[in-house]
């Protein structure tokens, strides 16, 4: 589990988050990014990395300025 909630993370850090998801593809099961500032751009950067992670079961993205349409894609 990685808890990064409420850390003012913006889309500029999304590539690092995406790499964390890929590198920990078998061990990362929960990633909490709630209450940050990823926005649509950050979500679009992170989204493709999810395909590389077979262990991730929960990703918290509430309150990140991400549209419900984008969240449906990720879910």
Biopython code that builds the backbone (N, CA, C, O; Angstrom):
import numpy as np
from Bio.PDB.StructureBuilder import StructureBuilder

atoms = [
    (1, "UNK", "N", (0.842, -1.178, 0.000)),
    (1, "UNK", "CA", (0.000, 0.000, 0.000)),
    (1, "UNK", "C", (0.887, 1.241, 0.000)),
    (1, "UNK", "O", (1.877, 1.319, 0.727)),
    (2, "UNK", "N", (0.509, 2.207, -0.830)),
    (2, "UNK", "CA", (1.170, 3.506, -0.827)),
    (2, "UNK", "C", (0.106, 4.562, -0.566)),
    (2, "UNK", "O", (-0.887, 4.647, -1.288)),
    (3, "UNK", "N", (0.318, 5.357, 0.458)),
    (3, "UNK", "CA", (-0.617, 6.408, 0.851)),
    (3, "UNK", "C", (0.001, 7.770, 0.545)),
    (3, "UNK", "O", (0.909, 8.219, 1.245)),
    (4, "UNK", "N", (-0.493, 8.416, -0.496)),
    (4, "UNK", "CA", (-0.010, 9.744, -0.897)),
    (4, "UNK", "C", (-1.123, 10.785, -0.839)),
    (4, "UNK", "O", (-1.049, 11.819, -1.502)),
    (5, "UNK", "N", (-2.148, 10.509, -0.048)),
    (5, "UNK", "CA", (-3.282, 11.431, -0.003)),
    (5, "UNK", "C", (-2.889, 12.767, 0.623)),
    (5, "UNK", "O", (-2.055, 12.848, 1.524)),
    (6, "UNK", "N", (-3.534, 13.813, 0.099)),
    (6, "UNK", "CA", (-3.404, 15.166, 0.629)),
    (6, "UNK", "C", (-1.949, 15.664, 0.644)),
    (6, "UNK", "O", (-1.459, 16.154, 1.662)),
    (7, "UNK", "N", (-1.272, 15.530, -0.501)),
    (7, "UNK", "CA", (0.120, 15.943, -0.620)),
    (7, "UNK", "C", (0.341, 16.983, -1.718)),
    (7, "UNK", "O", (1.484, 17.262, -2.080)),
    (8, "UNK", "N", (-0.731, 17.554, -2.245)),
    (8, "UNK", "CA", (-0.636, 18.578, -3.289)),
    (8, "UNK", "C", (0.092, 18.061, -4.534)),
    (8, "UNK", "O", (0.815, 18.812, -5.190)),
    (9, "UNK", "N", (-0.099, 16.788, -4.854)),
    (9, "UNK", "CA", (0.514, 16.191, -6.032)),
    (9, "UNK", "C", (-0.231, 16.678, -7.265)),
    (9, "UNK", "O", (-1.456, 16.581, -7.336)),
    (10, "UNK", "N", (0.509, 17.201, -8.232)),
    (10, "UNK", "CA", (-0.100, 17.719, -9.462)),
    (10, "UNK", "C", (0.217, 16.804, -10.635)),
    (10, "UNK", "O", (0.883, 15.779, -10.484)),
    (11, "UNK", "N", (-0.272, 17.196, -11.805)),
    (11, "UNK", "CA", (-0.022, 16.415, -13.015)),
    (11, "UNK", "C", (1.474, 16.321, -13.325)),
    (11, "UNK", "O", (1.904, 15.416, -14.040)),
    (12, "UNK", "N", (2.256, 17.244, -12.796)),
    (12, "UNK", "CA", (3.696, 17.228, -13.042)),
    (12, "UNK", "C", (4.373, 16.014, -12.408)),
    (12, "UNK", "O", (5.459, 15.620, -12.835)),
    (13, "UNK", "N", (3.759, 15.431, -11.418)),
    (13, "UNK", "CA", (4.300, 14.234, -10.758)),
    (13, "UNK", "C", (3.650, 12.950, -11.265)),
    (13, "UNK", "O", (3.998, 11.861, -10.809)),
    (14, "UNK", "N", (2.730, 13.061, -12.182)),
    (14, "UNK", "CA", (1.978, 11.896, -12.653)),
    (14, "UNK", "C", (2.868, 10.856, -13.317)),
    (14, "UNK", "O", (2.604, 9.661, -13.186)),
    (15, "UNK", "N", (3.905, 11.267, -14.019)),
    (15, "UNK", "CA", (4.802, 10.297, -14.656)),
    (15, "UNK", "C", (5.532, 9.460, -13.603)),
    (15, "UNK", "O", (5.768, 8.269, -13.810)),
    (16, "UNK", "N", (5.886, 10.073, -12.491)),
    (16, "UNK", "CA", (6.532, 9.342, -11.401)),
    (16, "UNK", "C", (5.551, 8.332, -10.797)),
    (16, "UNK", "O", (5.917, 7.190, -10.517)),
    (17, "UNK", "N", (4.310, 8.761, -10.602)),
    (17, "UNK", "CA", (3.274, 7.865, -10.072)),
    (17, "UNK", "C", (3.062, 6.696, -11.033)),
    (17, "UNK", "O", (2.950, 5.548, -10.604)),
    (18, "UNK", "N", (3.007, 6.987, -12.317)),
    (18, "UNK", "CA", (2.828, 5.934, -13.327)),
    (18, "UNK", "C", (3.970, 4.926, -13.266)),
    (18, "UNK", "O", (3.738, 3.722, -13.378)),
    (19, "UNK", "N", (5.180, 5.396, -13.091)),
    (19, "UNK", "CA", (6.342, 4.510, -12.996)),
    (19, "UNK", "C", (6.272, 3.656, -11.732)),
    (19, "UNK", "O", (6.623, 2.477, -11.763)),
    (20, "UNK", "N", (5.825, 4.237, -10.630)),
    (20, "UNK", "CA", (5.651, 3.477, -9.386)),
    (20, "UNK", "C", (4.656, 2.337, -9.600)),
    (20, "UNK", "O", (4.872, 1.219, -9.132)),
    (21, "UNK", "N", (3.580, 2.624, -10.302)),
    (21, "UNK", "CA", (2.561, 1.603, -10.578)),
    (21, "UNK", "C", (3.161, 0.474, -11.405)),
    (21, "UNK", "O", (2.909, -0.699, -11.125)),
    (22, "UNK", "N", (3.952, 0.814, -12.419)),
    (22, "UNK", "CA", (4.562, -0.208, -13.282)),
    (22, "UNK", "C", (5.614, -1.027, -12.547)),
    (22, "UNK", "O", (5.608, -2.255, -12.630)),
    (23, "UNK", "N", (6.513, -0.367, -11.834)),
    (23, "UNK", "CA", (7.626, -1.048, -11.166)),
    (23, "UNK", "C", (7.132, -1.990, -10.077)),
    (23, "UNK", "O", (7.732, -3.038, -9.838)),
    (24, "UNK", "N", (6.062, -1.627, -9.431)),
    (24, "UNK", "CA", (5.500, -2.444, -8.349)),
    (24, "UNK", "C", (4.314, -3.265, -8.845)),
    (24, "UNK", "O", (3.317, -3.416, -8.139)),
    (25, "UNK", "N", (4.426, -3.784, -10.040)),
    (25, "UNK", "CA", (3.297, -4.419, -10.721)),
    (25, "UNK", "C", (2.755, -5.668, -10.038)),
    (25, "UNK", "O", (1.617, -6.064, -10.290)),
    (26, "UNK", "N", (3.541, -6.282, -9.192)),
    (26, "UNK", "CA", (3.069, -7.504, -8.521)),
    (26, "UNK", "C", (2.834, -7.323, -7.032)),
    (26, "UNK", "O", (2.312, -8.220, -6.371)),
    (27, "UNK", "N", (3.214, -6.170, -6.501)),
    (27, "UNK", "CA", (3.102, -5.997, -5.049)),
    (27, "UNK", "C", (2.212, -4.835, -4.612)),
    (27, "UNK", "O", (1.726, -4.828, -3.481)),
    (28, "UNK", "N", (1.994, -3.868, -5.474)),
    (28, "UNK", "CA", (1.186, -2.705, -5.095)),
    (28, "UNK", "C", (-0.289, -3.015, -5.296)),
    (28, "UNK", "O", (-0.755, -3.160, -6.425)),
    (29, "UNK", "N", (-1.018, -3.116, -4.189)),
    (29, "UNK", "CA", (-2.435, -3.449, -4.288)),
    (29, "UNK", "C", (-3.346, -2.270, -3.962)),
    (29, "UNK", "O", (-4.505, -2.258, -4.375)),
    (30, "UNK", "N", (-2.842, -1.278, -3.227)),
    (30, "UNK", "CA", (-3.639, -0.104, -2.864)),
    (30, "UNK", "C", (-2.791, 1.142, -3.065)),
    (30, "UNK", "O", (-1.667, 1.229, -2.570)),
    (31, "UNK", "N", (-3.341, 2.106, -3.798)),
    (31, "UNK", "CA", (-2.672, 3.388, -4.023)),
    (31, "UNK", "C", (-3.668, 4.496, -3.709)),
    (31, "UNK", "O", (-4.672, 4.652, -4.404)),
    (32, "UNK", "N", (-3.392, 5.256, -2.672)),
    (32, "UNK", "CA", (-4.299, 6.311, -2.232)),
    (32, "UNK", "C", (-3.761, 7.666, -2.677)),
    (32, "UNK", "O", (-2.778, 8.166, -2.129)),
    (33, "UNK", "N", (-4.413, 8.254, -3.674)),
    (33, "UNK", "CA", (-4.037, 9.567, -4.204)),
    (33, "UNK", "C", (-5.129, 10.610, -3.944)),
    (33, "UNK", "O", (-5.143, 11.664, -4.581)),
    (34, "UNK", "N", (-6.028, 10.328, -3.029)),
    (34, "UNK", "CA", (-7.130, 11.253, -2.755)),
    (34, "UNK", "C", (-6.614, 12.601, -2.293)),
    (34, "UNK", "O", (-5.525, 12.719, -1.732)),
    (35, "UNK", "N", (-7.421, 13.607, -2.544)),
    (35, "UNK", "CA", (-7.188, 14.978, -2.073)),
    (35, "UNK", "C", (-5.855, 15.559, -2.565)),
    (35, "UNK", "O", (-5.093, 16.144, -1.796)),
    (36, "UNK", "N", (-5.597, 15.381, -3.859)),
    (36, "UNK", "CA", (-4.432, 15.971, -4.496)),
    (36, "UNK", "C", (-4.907, 16.864, -5.638)),
    (36, "UNK", "O", (-6.054, 17.312, -5.625)),
    (37, "UNK", "N", (-4.075, 17.126, -6.598)),
    (37, "UNK", "CA", (-4.413, 18.040, -7.694)),
    (37, "UNK", "C", (-3.946, 17.482, -9.038)),
    (37, "UNK", "O", (-3.350, 18.196, -9.844)),
    (38, "UNK", "N", (-4.226, 16.192, -9.268)),
    (38, "UNK", "CA", (-3.776, 15.544, -10.504)),
    (38, "UNK", "C", (-4.459, 16.105, -11.750)),
    (38, "UNK", "O", (-3.813, 16.299, -12.779)),
    (39, "UNK", "N", (-5.738, 16.360, -11.659)),
    (39, "UNK", "CA", (-6.488, 16.882, -12.795)),
    (39, "UNK", "C", (-6.606, 15.864, -13.917)),
    (39, "UNK", "O", (-6.155, 14.724, -13.800)),
    (40, "UNK", "N", (-7.225, 16.303, -15.006)),
    (40, "UNK", "CA", (-7.434, 15.448, -16.176)),
    (40, "UNK", "C", (-6.103, 14.999, -16.781)),
    (40, "UNK", "O", (-5.953, 13.840, -17.168)),
    (41, "UNK", "N", (-5.154, 15.907, -16.861)),
    (41, "UNK", "CA", (-3.856, 15.590, -17.468)),
    (41, "UNK", "C", (-3.157, 14.487, -16.669)),
    (41, "UNK", "O", (-2.656, 13.524, -17.250)),
    (42, "UNK", "N", (-3.122, 14.620, -15.363)),
    (42, "UNK", "CA", (-2.492, 13.612, -14.519)),
    (42, "UNK", "C", (-3.166, 12.256, -14.641)),
    (42, "UNK", "O", (-2.494, 11.227, -14.700)),
    (43, "UNK", "N", (-4.482, 12.255, -14.678)),
    (43, "UNK", "CA", (-5.224, 11.004, -14.810)),
    (43, "UNK", "C", (-4.908, 10.322, -16.135)),
    (43, "UNK", "O", (-4.754, 9.102, -16.184)),
    (44, "UNK", "N", (-4.813, 11.099, -17.206)),
    (44, "UNK", "CA", (-4.503, 10.534, -18.528)),
    (44, "UNK", "C", (-3.077, 9.984, -18.587)),
    (44, "UNK", "O", (-2.806, 9.058, -19.352)),
    (45, "UNK", "N", (-2.175, 10.537, -17.800)),
    (45, "UNK", "CA", (-0.801, 10.030, -17.747)),
    (45, "UNK", "C", (-0.752, 8.727, -16.941)),
    (45, "UNK", "O", (-0.041, 7.793, -17.313)),
    (46, "UNK", "N", (-1.496, 8.666, -15.857)),
    (46, "UNK", "CA", (-1.485, 7.495, -14.985)),
    (46, "UNK", "C", (-2.253, 6.317, -15.580)),
    (46, "UNK", "O", (-1.848, 5.165, -15.421)),
    (47, "UNK", "N", (-3.336, 6.597, -16.252)),
    (47, "UNK", "CA", (-4.244, 5.561, -16.762)),
    (47, "UNK", "C", (-3.543, 4.414, -17.510)),
    (47, "UNK", "O", (-3.804, 3.256, -17.183)),
    (48, "UNK", "N", (-2.674, 4.670, -18.489)),
    (48, "UNK", "CA", (-2.051, 3.553, -19.216)),
    (48, "UNK", "C", (-1.188, 2.635, -18.340)),
    (48, "UNK", "O", (-1.044, 1.453, -18.651)),
    (49, "UNK", "N", (-0.626, 3.150, -17.275)),
    (49, "UNK", "CA", (0.228, 2.331, -16.416)),
    (49, "UNK", "C", (-0.561, 1.254, -15.678)),
    (49, "UNK", "O", (0.016, 0.259, -15.239)),
    (50, "UNK", "N", (-1.856, 1.437, -15.538)),
    (50, "UNK", "CA", (-2.684, 0.468, -14.820)),
    (50, "UNK", "C", (-2.691, -0.890, -15.522)),
    (50, "UNK", "O", (-2.858, -1.922, -14.871)),
    (51, "UNK", "N", (-2.512, -0.895, -16.841)),
    (51, "UNK", "CA", (-2.497, -2.142, -17.598)),
    (51, "UNK", "C", (-1.285, -3.012, -17.255)),
    (51, "UNK", "O", (-1.293, -4.216, -17.510)),
    (52, "UNK", "N", (-0.244, -2.405, -16.678)),
    (52, "UNK", "CA", (0.979, -3.129, -16.344)),
    (52, "UNK", "C", (0.968, -3.689, -14.920)),
    (52, "UNK", "O", (1.894, -4.397, -14.526)),
    (53, "UNK", "N", (-0.065, -3.379, -14.157)),
    (53, "UNK", "CA", (-0.102, -3.780, -12.752)),
    (53, "UNK", "C", (-1.243, -4.759, -12.518)),
    (53, "UNK", "O", (-2.415, -4.398, -12.616)),
    (54, "UNK", "N", (-0.890, -5.996, -12.210)),
    (54, "UNK", "CA", (-1.917, -7.016, -11.992)),
    (54, "UNK", "C", (-2.374, -7.090, -10.535)),
    (54, "UNK", "O", (-3.375, -7.742, -10.237)),
    (55, "UNK", "N", (-1.661, -6.436, -9.636)),
    (55, "UNK", "CA", (-1.977, -6.520, -8.209)),
    (55, "UNK", "C", (-2.866, -5.376, -7.713)),
    (55, "UNK", "O", (-3.553, -5.522, -6.702)),
    (56, "UNK", "N", (-2.856, -4.253, -8.408)),
    (56, "UNK", "CA", (-3.574, -3.058, -7.932)),
    (56, "UNK", "C", (-5.075, -3.299, -7.925)),
    (56, "UNK", "O", (-5.684, -3.546, -8.966)),
    (57, "UNK", "N", (-5.656, -3.226, -6.747)),
    (57, "UNK", "CA", (-7.099, -3.459, -6.576)),
    (57, "UNK", "C", (-7.856, -2.186, -6.227)),
    (57, "UNK", "O", (-9.039, -2.061, -6.544)),
    (58, "UNK", "N", (-7.181, -1.236, -5.572)),
    (58, "UNK", "CA", (-7.833, -0.001, -5.143)),
    (58, "UNK", "C", (-6.927, 1.175, -5.486)),
    (58, "UNK", "O", (-5.745, 1.184, -5.144)),
    (59, "UNK", "N", (-7.500, 2.169, -6.167)),
    (59, "UNK", "CA", (-6.796, 3.418, -6.409)),
    (59, "UNK", "C", (-7.747, 4.548, -6.033)),
    (59, "UNK", "O", (-8.801, 4.718, -6.645)),
    (60, "UNK", "N", (-7.367, 5.307, -5.033)),
    (60, "UNK", "CA", (-8.202, 6.407, -4.549)),
    (60, "UNK", "C", (-7.880, 7.685, -5.303)),
    (60, "UNK", "O", (-6.758, 8.187, -5.228)),
    (61, "UNK", "N", (-8.859, 8.215, -6.029)),
    (61, "UNK", "CA", (-8.657, 9.420, -6.826)),
    (61, "UNK", "C", (-9.662, 10.526, -6.509)),
    (61, "UNK", "O", (-9.757, 11.502, -7.252)),
    (62, "UNK", "N", (-10.399, 10.387, -5.433)),
    (62, "UNK", "CA", (-11.391, 11.405, -5.068)),
    (62, "UNK", "C", (-10.723, 12.762, -4.881)),
    (62, "UNK", "O", (-9.588, 12.854, -4.414)),
    (63, "UNK", "N", (-11.442, 13.802, -5.250)),
    (63, "UNK", "CA", (-11.004, 15.188, -5.050)),
    (63, "UNK", "C", (-9.656, 15.488, -5.708)),
    (63, "UNK", "O", (-8.721, 15.962, -5.063)),
    (64, "UNK", "N", (-9.584, 15.199, -7.004)),
    (64, "UNK", "CA", (-8.392, 15.468, -7.793)),
    (64, "UNK", "C", (-8.703, 16.276, -9.058)),
    (64, "UNK", "O", (-7.871, 16.361, -9.961)),
    (65, "UNK", "N", (-9.882, 16.858, -9.120)),
    (65, "UNK", "CA", (-10.313, 17.605, -10.304)),
    (65, "UNK", "C", (-10.305, 16.721, -11.559)),
    (65, "UNK", "O", (-9.874, 17.144, -12.632)),
    (66, "UNK", "N", (-10.790, 15.487, -11.396)),
    (66, "UNK", "CA", (-10.881, 14.545, -12.506)),
    (66, "UNK", "C", (-12.362, 14.329, -12.795)),
    (66, "UNK", "O", (-13.143, 14.050, -11.886)),
    (67, "UNK", "N", (-12.741, 14.459, -14.056)),
    (67, "UNK", "CA", (-14.155, 14.322, -14.436)),
    (67, "UNK", "C", (-14.639, 12.899, -14.202)),
    (67, "UNK", "O", (-13.850, 11.954, -14.187)),
    (68, "UNK", "N", (-15.942, 12.761, -14.021)),
    (68, "UNK", "CA", (-16.511, 11.434, -13.827)),
    (68, "UNK", "C", (-16.319, 10.573, -15.057)),
    (68, "UNK", "O", (-16.184, 9.355, -14.936)),
    (69, "UNK", "N", (-16.304, 11.175, -16.245)),
    (69, "UNK", "CA", (-16.081, 10.437, -17.487)),
    (69, "UNK", "C", (-14.693, 9.793, -17.485)),
    (69, "UNK", "O", (-14.549, 8.634, -17.873)),
    (70, "UNK", "N", (-13.694, 10.522, -17.059)),
    (70, "UNK", "CA", (-12.330, 9.998, -16.993)),
    (70, "UNK", "C", (-12.235, 8.930, -15.917)),
    (70, "UNK", "O", (-11.573, 7.913, -16.121)),
    (71, "UNK", "N", (-12.877, 9.137, -14.783)),
    (71, "UNK", "CA", (-12.846, 8.150, -13.702)),
    (71, "UNK", "C", (-13.488, 6.828, -14.133)),
    (71, "UNK", "O", (-13.052, 5.760, -13.704)),
    (72, "UNK", "N", (-14.505, 6.895, -14.963)),
    (72, "UNK", "CA", (-15.149, 5.677, -15.474)),
    (72, "UNK", "C", (-14.160, 4.898, -16.342)),
    (72, "UNK", "O", (-14.125, 3.669, -16.279)),
    (73, "UNK", "N", (-13.362, 5.589, -17.145)),
    (73, "UNK", "CA", (-12.332, 4.943, -17.952)),
    (73, "UNK", "C", (-11.331, 4.198, -17.072)),
    (73, "UNK", "O", (-10.948, 3.068, -17.374)),
    (74, "UNK", "N", (-10.919, 4.828, -16.003)),
    (74, "UNK", "CA", (-9.906, 4.261, -15.122)),
    (74, "UNK", "C", (-10.438, 3.069, -14.354)),
    (74, "UNK", "O", (-9.722, 2.093, -14.129)),
    (75, "UNK", "N", (-11.702, 3.150, -13.950)),
    (75, "UNK", "CA", (-12.297, 2.073, -13.131)),
    (75, "UNK", "C", (-12.454, 0.830, -13.896)),
    (75, "UNK", "O", (-12.936, -0.168, -13.360)),
]
sb = StructureBuilder()
sb.init_structure("model")
sb.init_model(0)
sb.init_chain("A")
sb.init_seg("    ")
for serial, (resi, resn, name, xyz) in enumerate(atoms, 1):
    if name == "N":
        sb.init_residue(resn, " ", resi, " ")
    sb.init_atom(name, np.array(xyz, "f"), 0.0, 1.0, " ", f" {name:<3s}", serial, name[0])
structure = sb.get_structure()
